[in-house]
Amino acid sequence: MKYLVTGAAGFIGSAVSERLCAQGHEVIGIDNINDYYDINLKQARLDRIRHPAFRFIKIDLADRDGMVGLFADHHFDRVIHLAAQAGVRYSIDNPMAYADSNLVGHLTVLEGCRRHNIQHLVYASSSSVYGLNQKKPFATTDSVDHPISLYAATKKSNELMAHTYSHLYGIPTTGLRFFTVYGPWGRPDMALFKFTKKIVDGEPIDVYNHGDMRRDFTYIDDIVEGIIRIQDVIPEKIPEWTVEAGTPATSSAPYRVYNIGHGSPVKLMDFIEALEEALGIEARKNLMPMQPGDVYATYADTEDLFKAIDYKPAVSVRDGVKAFVDWYRKFYLD
């Protein structure tokens, strides 16, 4: 089949593109290569997708005419939409970047899918949508109407927009709420990357909420496996579904939402300990208060996804952190 993968220079998008090509599919990857973080890392991710079935096109999702032309020219079968302006804290200082990429950009993708009979749109949501929810684990049956960052609000909006297009036009859409993805080729703004750089450079690391935090850390290979499998599970209409009797994750339209995570939260201090062990260096720690927009814990109820794809994450935190450290040393230090 022919796939469009948005965010193809990104952490997850590049890995998904590489995997699809290895399976024999044709992939058009797009990205605007913005300078939110090091563009050299983005280019290096693209360079590793050495496959004749992969073609990269630089384009911004908010370029409405460009996106219309992209869909018209390439006749995609399926779309995996992973591009977004990421980051909770960055959204506090740069809110308009999120409107352009996550709202306008998501709409251009939906419009392309509508006009060109796309078989299935799989798109990235986020665990951040759970906001002020206190119940653990976070479940897709929960209300997610109280986000605490603009980034989270845009991701909730993506789900609502997708549902509208599924309802009006019958486009099968699947939203994936990602939970703290990490691993080789990861984003420099994520904790593991920042911690590693500072520890290697002999600098102290900032540990928020005095280390009393938990995250559902999920290794990149497990995330990619989930994405590849779920794009074959195309949602169907459920005519008997009602708002009163159904759940927010399903609909009478061909629409689904899943959590995609490890399903077992890890204490932040245990994660740091695994990093210290992999590096062979003890970190100096600045214990800090909670940051605005952050949540104390993320914990995914992933049973619905595991049943749908017949797969559970297999990589432990210690193995995943070691793999990241090995990559970091090779990419930055060798």
C-alpha positions in Angstrom: 0.0 0.0 0.0 0.9 3.6 -0.2 1.2 5.5 3.1 1.5 9.1 4.0 3.5 9.5 7.3 3.4 13.0 8.7 6.2 14.0 11.1 8.6 11.7 9.2 11.7 13.4 10.5 10.4 13.0 14.1 11.2 10.4 16.7 8.2 8.1 16.1 7.5 9.1 12.5 11.0 8.1 11.3 10.8 4.8 13.0 7.3 4.1 11.6 8.4 5.0 8.1 11.4 2.7 8.3 9.2 -0.2 9.5 6.6 0.3 6.8 9.2 0.3 4.1 10.7 -2.9 5.5 7.3 -4.5 5.2 7.2 -3.6 1.5 4.9 -0.5 1.5 5.5 2.7 -0.3 5.9 5.7 2.1 5.7 9.4 1.4 7.1 11.1 4.5 6.5 14.8 5.2 7.9 17.2 7.8 8.5 21.0 8.1 11.9 20.4 9.8 11.2 23.3 12.2 13.9 24.4 14.7 12.0 23.4 17.9 15.1 21.2 18.4 18.3 20.3 16.6 17.5 20.0 12.8 20.6 17.9 12.4 19.1 15.2 14.5 15.9 15.3 12.3 18.0 15.1 9.2 20.0 12.1 10.6 16.7 10.3 11.3 15.7 10.8 7.7 19.1 9.7 6.4 18.8 6.3 8.2 15.7 5.5 6.2 17.7 4.2 3.3 15.0 2.5 1.3 13.9 3.0 -2.3 10.2 2.9 -1.2 10.7 6.0 0.9 10.4 9.6 -0.4 10.6 12.7 1.7 8.8 15.9 1.0 9.4 19.1 3.1 6.1 20.8 3.7 4.3 22.5 6.6 0.9 21.0 7.6 -0.5 24.5 7.8 0.3 25.1 4.1 -3.3 24.5 2.9 -2.7 24.7 -0.8 0.4 22.5 -0.5 -1.4 19.8 1.5 -4.3 19.8 -1.1 -1.7 19.2 -3.8 0.1 16.5 -1.8 -3.1 14.4 -1.5 -4.1 15.1 -5.1 -0.7 14.0 -6.5 0.0 10.9 -4.5 -3.3 8.9 -4.0 -2.5 7.5 -0.6 -4.2 4.4 0.7 -3.7 5.1 4.4 -2.4 8.0 6.5 -0.4 7.8 9.8 -0.5 11.4 11.2 2.2 11.9 13.8 3.3 15.5 13.1 2.6 18.0 15.8 4.1 20.8 17.8 5.1 18.8 20.9 5.9 19.8 24.4 3.8 20.8 27.4 6.0 23.6 28.7 6.8 25.1 25.3 3.0 25.6 24.7 2.9 28.0 27.6 5.4 30.3 25.9 4.6 29.7 22.3 0.8 29.0 22.0 0.4 30.1 18.4 2.8 27.4 17.2 0.3 24.9 18.5 -2.7 26.4 16.8 -0.9 26.3 13.4 0.5 22.8 13.6 -1.9 20.9 15.8 -5.2 22.5 14.9 -4.9 23.9 11.3 -2.4 21.1 10.5 -4.8 18.4 11.7 -7.6 19.9 9.7 -5.6 19.9 6.5 -4.9 16.2 7.0 -8.6 15.4 7.7 -9.6 17.3 4.6 -7.2 15.4 2.5 -8.5 12.1 3.9 -12.1 13.2 3.2 -11.5 14.2 -0.4 -9.4 11.2 -1.4 -11.2 8.2 0.2 -8.4 7.2 2.7 -8.9 3.7 4.1 -7.8 4.5 7.6 -6.4 7.6 9.4 -4.3 6.8 12.5 -3.3 9.9 14.4 -1.3 10.9 17.5 -3.1 12.1 20.5 -1.5 12.3 23.9 -1.7 11.1 27.5 -1.7 14.8 28.4 -5.4 14.9 27.6 -6.2 13.3 31.0 -5.3 16.6 32.7 -6.8 16.9 36.1 -8.0 13.3 36.2 -7.1 11.7 39.5 -8.3 8.1 38.8 -5.5 5.7 37.9 -4.9 4.0 35.6 -6.1 6.5 32.9 -8.8 4.8 30.8 -10.3 5.9 27.5 -13.7 5.5 29.2 -12.8 8.5 31.4 -13.8 12.1 30.7 -11.0 14.2 29.4 -12.6 17.7 29.5 -10.1 19.4 31.9 -6.7 19.7 30.2 -4.0 21.7 32.0 -1.9 22.8 29.1 -2.6 24.2 25.6 -0.8 21.2 24.1 -3.2 18.9 25.8 -6.2 21.0 24.7 -5.0 20.8 21.1 -4.7 17.0 21.3 -8.2 16.7 22.8 -9.4 18.9 19.9 -7.8 16.5 17.4 -9.9 13.7 18.8 -13.1 15.9 18.5 -12.2 16.9 14.9 -11.5 13.3 13.9 -14.9 12.2 15.3 -16.7 14.9 13.4 -15.1 13.7 10.1 -15.7 10.1 10.9 -19.4 10.9 11.6 -19.9 13.2 8.6 -17.9 11.5 6.0 -17.4 7.9 7.2 -13.6 8.2 7.4 -12.3 5.5 9.7 -10.1 7.2 12.3 -8.0 5.9 15.2 -6.5 8.2 17.8 -3.6 6.9 19.9 -2.9 8.6 23.3 0.9 8.2 23.6 2.5 7.7 27.1 6.1 8.9 27.5 7.9 7.4 24.6 11.6 7.0 24.9 14.6 5.3 23.2 17.3 5.8 20.6 16.8 8.8 18.3 14.5 10.4 20.9 13.7 14.1 21.3 16.2 16.3 23.0 13.4 18.0 25.0 12.5 14.8 26.8 13.7 14.0 30.2 15.9 11.0 29.3 17.8 13.0 26.7 18.3 16.0 28.9 19.3 13.9 31.9 21.9 12.0 29.8 23.5 15.1 28.3 23.8 16.8 31.7 25.1 13.8 33.5 27.7 13.1 30.7 28.7 16.8 30.8 29.1 16.7 34.6 26.1 19.0 35.3 23.4 18.5 37.8 19.9 17.4 36.6 16.6 19.1 37.6 14.3 16.6 39.1 10.8 18.0 39.4 8.3 17.5 42.3 11.4 16.4 44.3 11.4 13.2 42.3 8.0 12.1 43.4 6.6 11.5 39.9 5.6 8.4 37.9 5.6 7.9 34.2 4.3 5.1 32.0 7.6 5.0 30.0 7.2 3.1 26.7 10.1 2.0 24.5 10.0 3.2 20.9 10.1 -0.4 19.4 6.9 -1.3 21.4 5.2 1.9 20.3 6.1 1.3 16.6 4.8 -2.3 16.9 1.5 -1.0 18.3 1.1 1.6 15.5 1.9 -0.9 12.7 -0.6 -3.4 14.1 -3.5 -0.9 14.8 -3.4 0.5 11.3 -4.7 -2.9 10.1 -7.6 -2.7 12.7 -9.9 -0.4 10.8 -12.8 0.9 12.9 -16.3 0.2 11.7 -19.6 1.9 12.5 -21.6 0.7 15.6 -25.2 1.6 14.6 -26.6 0.7 18.0 -24.1 2.9 19.9 -25.4 5.8 22.0 -23.8 8.5 24.0 -25.7 7.4 27.1 -24.7 3.7 26.8 -21.3 3.9 25.0 -17.9 5.2 25.9 -15.9 8.3 24.8 -13.5 6.0 23.0 -16.1 4.5 20.6 -18.9 5.9 18.5 -21.7 5.0 16.0 -19.2 6.4 13.5 -16.0 4.5 12.5 -14.0 6.1 15.3 -11.8 4.7 18.0 -9.4 6.1 20.6 -6.8 3.9 22.5 -4.1 4.5 25.1 -0.7 3.3 23.8 1.7 2.8 26.7 3.5 0.2 28.7 0.7 -0.1 31.2 3.0 0.0 34.3 4.2 3.3 35.6 7.8 3.7 36.8 9.0 6.0 39.6 11.1 8.8 38.2 13.9 8.1 40.7 14.0 4.4 39.5 14.2 5.7 35.9 17.1 7.9 36.9 18.8 5.0 38.7 18.5 2.9 35.5 20.2 5.8 33.6 23.0 6.1 36.2 23.6 2.4 35.9 23.8 2.5 32.1 26.1 5.5 32.1 28.2 4.3 35.1 27.9 7.8 36.5 26.0 9.0 39.6 23.8 12.0 38.8 23.9 15.2 40.9 20.3 16.2 41.4 18.5 19.5 41.9 15.2 18.7 43.5 12.6 21.2 42.2 8.9 21.9 42.7 6.3 20.7 40.1 6.3 22.7 36.9 3.1 24.4 35.5 1.2 22.0 33.1 2.9 18.9 34.5 1.0 16.0 36.0 2.1 13.9 39.0 1.6 10.5 37.3 0.7 8.9 34.0 -0.5 5.3 34.0 -2.2 3.8 30.9 -5.1 1.3 30.9 -4.1 -0.3 27.7 -6.1 -3.5 27.7 -8.4 -2.4 24.8 -5.4 -1.8 22.6 -3.7 -5.1 23.6 -6.8 -7.0 22.8 -7.2 -5.3 19.5 -3.6 -5.9 18.3 -2.7 -9.0 20.3 0.5 -7.5 21.6 1.9 -6.1 24.8 5.1 -4.0 25.3 8.1 -6.2 25.9 11.0 -3.9 26.6 11.9 -3.2 30.2 13.0 0.2 31.4 16.5 -1.0 32.2 16.9 -2.5 28.7 15.4 0.5 27.0 17.5 3.1 28.9 20.7 1.1 28.1 19.8 1.0 24.4 19.3 4.8 24.5 22.6 5.4 26.2 24.4 3.1 23.7 22.9 5.1 20.8 23.7 8.5 22.5 27.3 7.6 23.0 27.7 6.4 19.4 25.8 9.4 17.9 27.2 12.2 20.0 30.4 11.0 21.7 32.2 8.6 19.3 
